[in-house]
Amino acid sequence: MSLRVVVANLYVKLLCVYREKTTMFFTLAFPIILILLFGTIFMSQDNVNFHLSVQDLDQSKTSKEAVEALELNGKFKISRVDPAANAVQYVRDTKVNLVLVIPKGMERSLLRRKFFNDYTASVTVTYVYDPSSSSVSTKMDILNGVLAGINQQISSIPTFIKPVSKSILMTKYRFIEYFIPGIIAMAVMTLSLFGSVNSNTELRQKGIIRKLSTTPITRTEWILSDILYQFTIAVVSTVAMLLVSYAVFDVNLHINPWLPAFIALEVFAFVGIGMILTRFTKEAQSAAAAANAISFPMMFLSGSFFPIELMPHFLQTLARTLPLYYVNEGLRAAMIFEDTAAAVRDAAVIGAFAAVVFILGILATKWEEGQ
């Protein structure tokens, strides 16, 4: 094997992608756009507050204090609804997703409880909501917790069970910092898989791969230069994502040797898959469709965008069979938790997978057949 031939072929590949400015832009821009989009949406997740419409039918001192307590809690921005309005019609007309209705008799019931020890006296507030809204259930859960605290305060009942939280991490991390390792893994997968599939199918259709068998370059040199090319593009993309993340969101991530290690293992794994797909598909369109069928389910089931704990149990089991899951978990273990043992385990899994599919990909690449 000649290192000079490998480097020369790598240079040609990099020069070609450099000349294709549009392709290069979208290769780097897509994951950065995802980071900017989701980072902006969830940047203030810890300080998020919701709009809440309140209709006070009691119009008493007690009900007003309860509404003020909702505002002071900081979770809600309160807007008042006219007591004469129909709450259901108000939700339909204004497109708000939730109205809290405080009924008449709230203060009277509270006085009976305080001064006459009538613990059967209570008040029932009503949630008038739009079930088509995706956020209304979250809003009601938060409102239930806030009202429980207000109820306890008004009733003057001392707290028996007091919760306290203790994180396993010394540093507090935000959503964006959990999100970036997943986007890095997703971007490297996409670049490696589609880069391998698109390049190989195009060269095969043009008959170039068949002609390569008549040149001094060996199959090993060709595959190695392709791996180095995909790794270089993946590193450039990762660096661009990290630079934007640090500059825009001031993220707190640990950059260590595990990052290039996982990138290299992932490149080997998905270039191997790409070579296998190229061997068993006859046209570029078919190969791209097969790559989409593999990458898109893996992208959404492997925890790149959201925790797999949110999925049904059978999908969680499926997620743990996917290679991208172990790249996601390994990068987060290294970049957030600094858990070397977990990173080693995940690297071993993705490394074993990469070795198998890459060897199969090499065996599937046969120049003399033009494949």
DOFILO-124070 format. One record per residue (C-alpha): residue in three letters; x, y, z; residue number from 1. Coordinates in steps of 0.5 Angstrom, whole numbers, plus 2048, in hexadecimal, padded with zeros to 3 digits. Example, Ala and Ser with C-alpha at 12.3 -4.5 7.8 and 13.67 -1.06 7.14 Angstrom:
2
REC|bami|c1|c2|c3|zake
REC|ALA|819|7F7|810|1
REC|SER|81B|7FE|80E|2
# end
This chain:
371
REC|bami|c1|c2|c3|zake
REC|MET|800|800|800|1
REC|SER|803|807|7FE|2
REC|LEU|801|80D|803|3
REC|ARG|803|812|7FD|4
REC|VAL|7FD|80F|7F9|5
REC|VAL|7F8|80F|7FF|6
REC|VAL|7FA|816|800|7
REC|ALA|7FA|818|7F9|8
REC|ASN|7F3|815|7F8|9
REC|LEU|7F0|818|7FF|10
REC|TYR|7F3|81F|7FC|11
REC|VAL|7EF|81E|7F6|12
REC|LYS|7E8|81D|7FA|13
REC|LEU|7E9|823|7FE|14
REC|LEU|7EB|827|7F8|15
REC|CYS|7E4|825|7F5|16
REC|VAL|7E0|826|7FB|17
REC|TYR|7E3|82D|7FC|18
REC|ARG|7E2|82F|7F5|19
REC|GLU|7DA|82D|7F6|20
REC|LYS|7D9|833|7FB|21
REC|THR|7D1|832|7FB|22
REC|THR|7D2|82A|7FD|23
REC|MET|7D8|82C|802|24
REC|PHE|7D3|832|805|25
REC|PHE|7CD|82D|806|26
REC|THR|7D2|828|809|27
REC|LEU|7D4|82C|80F|28
REC|ALA|7CE|831|80F|29
REC|PHE|7C8|82C|811|30
REC|PRO|7CB|829|817|31
REC|ILE|7CD|830|819|32
REC|ILE|7C6|833|818|33
REC|LEU|7C3|82D|81C|34
REC|ILE|7C7|82F|822|35
REC|LEU|7C5|837|821|36
REC|LEU|7BE|835|820|37
REC|PHE|7BD|830|826|38
REC|GLY|7C2|834|82A|39
REC|THR|7BE|83A|829|40
REC|ILE|7B7|837|82B|41
REC|PHE|7BA|833|831|42
REC|MET|7BF|838|833|43
REC|SER|7BB|83B|839|44
REC|GLN|7B8|834|83B|45
REC|ASP|7B9|835|842|46
REC|ASN|7B6|83C|843|47
REC|VAL|7B0|83A|83E|48
REC|ASN|7A9|83D|840|49
REC|PHE|7A3|83C|83D|50
REC|HIS|79D|841|83B|51
REC|LEU|797|83F|840|52
REC|SER|790|842|83F|53
REC|VAL|78C|843|846|54
REC|GLN|785|844|847|55
REC|ASP|783|846|84E|56
REC|LEU|77C|845|84F|57
REC|ASP|77D|846|857|58
REC|GLN|780|84D|856|59
REC|SER|782|84D|85D|60
REC|LYS|788|84F|861|61
REC|THR|78A|847|862|62
REC|SER|789|846|85A|63
REC|LYS|78D|84C|858|64
REC|GLU|793|84A|85D|65
REC|ALA|793|843|85A|66
REC|VAL|793|846|853|67
REC|GLU|799|84A|856|68
REC|ALA|79C|844|858|69
REC|LEU|79C|841|852|70
REC|GLU|7A0|847|84F|71
REC|LEU|7A5|847|854|72
REC|ASN|7A6|840|853|73
REC|GLY|7AA|842|84D|74
REC|LYS|7A7|83C|848|75
REC|PHE|7A1|840|845|76
REC|LYS|7A0|847|842|77
REC|ILE|799|848|844|78
REC|SER|793|84B|840|79
REC|ARG|78C|84D|843|80
REC|VAL|786|84A|840|81
REC|ASP|780|84E|840|82
REC|PRO|77B|84B|846|83
REC|ALA|775|84C|841|84
REC|ALA|779|848|83B|85
REC|ASN|777|841|839|86
REC|ALA|77E|83D|83B|87
REC|VAL|77D|838|835|88
REC|GLN|77B|83D|830|89
REC|TYR|781|841|832|90
REC|VAL|786|83B|831|91
REC|ARG|783|83A|82A|92
REC|ASP|783|842|828|93
REC|THR|78A|844|82B|94
REC|LYS|78D|83D|829|95
REC|VAL|790|83D|831|96
REC|ASN|791|836|833|97
REC|LEU|78F|836|83A|98
REC|VAL|78B|83A|83F|99
REC|LEU|78B|839|846|100
REC|VAL|784|83B|849|101
REC|ILE|783|83D|850|102
REC|PRO|77C|83C|852|103
REC|LYS|778|840|857|104
REC|GLY|778|83E|85E|105
REC|MET|77F|83D|85F|106
REC|GLU|780|842|865|107
REC|ARG|77A|840|868|108
REC|SER|77D|839|868|109
REC|LEU|783|83B|86B|110
REC|LEU|780|83F|870|111
REC|ARG|77C|839|872|112
REC|ARG|782|834|873|113
REC|LYS|787|839|877|114
REC|PHE|782|83C|87C|115
REC|PHE|77D|836|87C|116
REC|ASN|782|830|87B|117
REC|ASP|77D|82E|876|118
REC|TYR|782|829|872|119
REC|THR|77D|827|86D|120
REC|ALA|77D|82E|86A|121
REC|SER|781|82F|864|122
REC|VAL|781|832|85D|123
REC|THR|781|82F|856|124
REC|VAL|785|833|851|125
REC|THR|783|831|849|126
REC|TYR|788|830|844|127
REC|VAL|785|832|83D|128
REC|TYR|78A|830|838|129
REC|ASP|78B|82E|831|130
REC|PRO|78E|827|830|131
REC|SER|791|828|829|132
REC|SER|796|82C|82C|133
REC|SER|79D|828|82D|134
REC|SER|79F|82C|833|135
REC|VAL|798|82C|837|136
REC|SER|79A|826|83B|137
REC|THR|7A1|829|83D|138
REC|LYS|79D|82F|83F|139
REC|MET|798|82C|844|140
REC|ASP|79D|827|847|141
REC|ILE|7A1|82D|849|142
REC|LEU|79B|831|84B|143
REC|ASN|799|82B|850|144
REC|GLY|79F|82C|853|145
REC|VAL|79F|833|854|146
REC|LEU|798|833|857|147
REC|ALA|79A|82D|85B|148
REC|GLY|79F|832|85F|149
REC|ILE|79A|838|85F|150
REC|ASN|794|833|862|151
REC|GLN|799|831|867|152
REC|GLN|79B|839|869|153
REC|ILE|794|83B|869|154
REC|SER|792|835|86D|155
REC|SER|798|836|872|156
REC|ILE|799|82F|872|157
REC|PRO|7A1|82E|874|158
REC|THR|7A4|82A|86E|159
REC|PHE|7A6|822|871|160
REC|ILE|7AA|820|86B|161
REC|LYS|7AF|825|868|162
REC|PRO|7B3|823|861|163
REC|VAL|7BA|825|860|164
REC|SER|7BE|823|859|165
REC|LYS|7C5|821|859|166
REC|SER|7C8|820|852|167
REC|ILE|7CD|81B|850|168
REC|LEU|7D1|821|84D|169
REC|MET|7D5|826|850|170
REC|THR|7D3|82B|84A|171
REC|LYS|7CC|82D|848|172
REC|TYR|7CB|82B|841|173
REC|ARG|7C6|82E|83C|174
REC|PHE|7C2|82A|837|175
REC|ILE|7C7|82D|831|176
REC|GLU|7CD|82A|834|177
REC|TYR|7C9|823|834|178
REC|PHE|7C7|824|82D|179
REC|ILE|7CE|826|82A|180
REC|PRO|7D1|81F|82A|181
REC|GLY|7CB|81C|827|182
REC|ILE|7CB|821|821|183
REC|ILE|7D2|81F|821|184
REC|ALA|7D1|818|820|185
REC|MET|7CB|819|81B|186
REC|ALA|7CF|81D|817|187
REC|VAL|7D5|819|817|188
REC|MET|7D0|813|815|189
REC|THR|7CD|817|80F|190
REC|LEU|7D3|819|80C|191
REC|SER|7D7|812|80D|192
REC|LEU|7D1|80E|80A|193
REC|PHE|7CE|813|805|194
REC|GLY|7D5|815|803|195
REC|SER|7D7|80E|802|196
REC|VAL|7D1|80C|7FE|197
REC|ASN|7D1|812|7F9|198
REC|SER|7D8|811|7F8|199
REC|ASN|7D8|80A|7F6|200
REC|THR|7D2|809|7F2|201
REC|GLU|7D4|80F|7EE|202
REC|LEU|7DA|80D|7EC|203
REC|ARG|7D8|806|7EB|204
REC|GLN|7D2|808|7E6|205
REC|LYS|7D8|80C|7E3|206
REC|GLY|7DC|806|7E2|207
REC|ILE|7E2|809|7E6|208
REC|ILE|7E2|804|7EB|209
REC|ARG|7E3|7FE|7E6|210
REC|LYS|7E9|802|7E3|211
REC|LEU|7EC|803|7E9|212
REC|SER|7EE|7FC|7E9|213
REC|THR|7F3|7FE|7E3|214
REC|THR|7F6|803|7E7|215
REC|PRO|7FC|803|7EC|216
REC|ILE|7F7|804|7F2|217
REC|THR|7F5|7FE|7F6|218
REC|ARG|7EE|7FD|7F9|219
REC|THR|7F1|7FE|800|220
REC|GLU|7F4|805|7FE|221
REC|TRP|7EE|807|7FB|222
REC|ILE|7EA|805|801|223
REC|LEU|7EF|808|806|224
REC|SER|7EF|80F|802|225
REC|ASP|7E7|80F|803|226
REC|ILE|7E7|80E|80A|227
REC|LEU|7EC|813|80B|228
REC|TYR|7E8|818|807|229
REC|GLN|7E1|816|80B|230
REC|PHE|7E5|817|811|231
REC|THR|7E8|81E|80F|232
REC|ILE|7E1|820|80D|233
REC|ALA|7DE|81E|814|234
REC|VAL|7E4|821|818|235
REC|VAL|7E3|828|814|236
REC|SER|7DB|827|815|237
REC|THR|7DC|826|81C|238
REC|VAL|7E1|82C|81D|239
REC|ALA|7DC|830|81A|240
REC|MET|7D6|82E|81E|241
REC|LEU|7DA|82F|825|242
REC|LEU|7DD|836|823|243
REC|VAL|7D6|838|822|244
REC|SER|7D3|835|828|245
REC|TYR|7D9|838|82C|246
REC|ALA|7D8|83F|829|247
REC|VAL|7D0|83F|829|248
REC|PHE|7CE|83B|82F|249
REC|ASP|7D4|83B|833|250
REC|VAL|7D4|834|834|251
REC|ASN|7D8|830|83A|252
REC|LEU|7DA|829|837|253
REC|HIS|7E1|825|838|254
REC|ILE|7E5|825|831|255
REC|ASN|7E9|81F|832|256
REC|PRO|7EC|819|82E|257
REC|TRP|7E6|815|82E|258
REC|LEU|7E3|81A|829|259
REC|PRO|7E7|818|823|260
REC|ALA|7E7|811|826|261
REC|PHE|7E0|810|825|262
REC|ILE|7E0|814|81F|263
REC|ALA|7E5|810|81C|264
REC|LEU|7E1|809|81E|265
REC|GLU|7DA|80C|81B|266
REC|VAL|7DD|80E|814|267
REC|PHE|7E0|807|814|268
REC|ALA|7D9|804|816|269
REC|PHE|7D5|808|811|270
REC|VAL|7DA|808|80B|271
REC|GLY|7DA|800|80C|272
REC|ILE|7D2|801|80C|273
REC|GLY|7D2|805|805|274
REC|MET|7D7|800|802|275
REC|ILE|7D2|7FB|803|276
REC|LEU|7CC|7FF|801|277
REC|THR|7D0|800|7FA|278
REC|ARG|7D2|7F9|7F9|279
REC|PHE|7CA|7F7|7F9|280
REC|THR|7C7|7FD|7F6|281
REC|LYS|7C7|7FE|7EE|282
REC|GLU|7C6|805|7EE|283
REC|ALA|7C8|80C|7F2|284
REC|GLN|7C0|80D|7F3|285
REC|SER|7BF|806|7F6|286
REC|ALA|7C6|807|7FA|287
REC|ALA|7C4|80E|7FD|288
REC|ALA|7BD|80B|7FF|289
REC|ALA|7C0|805|802|290
REC|ALA|7C4|80A|806|291
REC|ASN|7BE|80E|808|292
REC|ALA|7BB|808|80A|293
REC|ILE|7C0|807|80F|294
REC|SER|7C2|80E|811|295
REC|PHE|7BC|811|813|296
REC|PRO|7B9|80C|818|297
REC|MET|7BF|80B|81B|298
REC|MET|7C0|813|81C|299
REC|PHE|7B9|813|81F|300
REC|LEU|7BA|80D|823|301
REC|SER|7C1|80D|826|302
REC|GLY|7C0|813|82B|303
REC|SER|7C3|819|826|304
REC|PHE|7BD|81D|827|305
REC|PHE|7BA|81B|82E|306
REC|PRO|7BB|816|833|307
REC|ILE|7B9|80F|831|308
REC|GLU|7B6|80E|838|309
REC|LEU|7B0|812|835|310
REC|MET|7AE|80D|830|311
REC|PRO|7AA|806|831|312
REC|HIS|7AE|800|834|313
REC|PHE|7AF|7FC|82E|314
REC|LEU|7B2|802|82A|315
REC|GLN|7B7|803|830|316
REC|THR|7B9|7FC|82F|317
REC|LEU|7BA|7FD|827|318
REC|ALA|7BE|804|829|319
REC|ARG|7C3|800|82C|320
REC|THR|7C4|7FB|826|321
REC|LEU|7C6|801|822|322
REC|PRO|7CD|804|821|323
REC|LEU|7CB|80B|821|324
REC|TYR|7C9|80A|828|325
REC|TYR|7D0|808|82B|326
REC|VAL|7D3|80E|827|327
REC|ASN|7CE|813|82B|328
REC|GLU|7CF|80F|832|329
REC|GLY|7D6|80F|831|330
REC|LEU|7D7|816|82F|331
REC|ARG|7D3|819|835|332
REC|ALA|7D6|814|839|333
REC|ALA|7DD|817|837|334
REC|MET|7DB|81F|836|335
REC|ILE|7D6|820|83C|336
REC|PHE|7D7|81A|841|337
REC|GLU|7DE|819|840|338
REC|ASP|7DD|812|841|339
REC|THR|7E2|80E|83E|340
REC|ALA|7E0|807|840|341
REC|ALA|7D9|809|83C|342
REC|ALA|7DD|80C|837|343
REC|VAL|7E1|805|836|344
REC|ARG|7DB|801|836|345
REC|ASP|7D8|805|831|346
REC|ALA|7DE|805|82D|347
REC|ALA|7DF|7FE|82D|348
REC|VAL|7D8|7FD|82A|349
REC|ILE|7D8|801|825|350
REC|GLY|7DF|7FF|823|351
REC|ALA|7DD|7F8|823|352
REC|PHE|7D7|7FA|81E|353
REC|ALA|7DC|7FE|81A|354
REC|ALA|7E1|7F9|819|355
REC|VAL|7DC|7F4|817|356
REC|VAL|7D8|7F8|812|357
REC|PHE|7DF|7FB|80F|358
REC|ILE|7E2|7F4|80E|359
REC|LEU|7DB|7F2|80A|360
REC|GLY|7DB|7F9|806|361
REC|ILE|7E2|7F7|804|362
REC|LEU|7E0|7F0|802|363
REC|ALA|7DA|7F3|7FE|364
REC|THR|7DF|7F8|7FA|365
REC|LYS|7E1|7F4|7F4|366
REC|TRP|7E4|7F9|7EE|367
REC|GLU|7E4|7F3|7E9|368
REC|GLU|7DD|7F3|7E9|369
REC|GLY|7DC|7FB|7E9|370
REC|GLN|7DA|7FB|7F0|371
# end
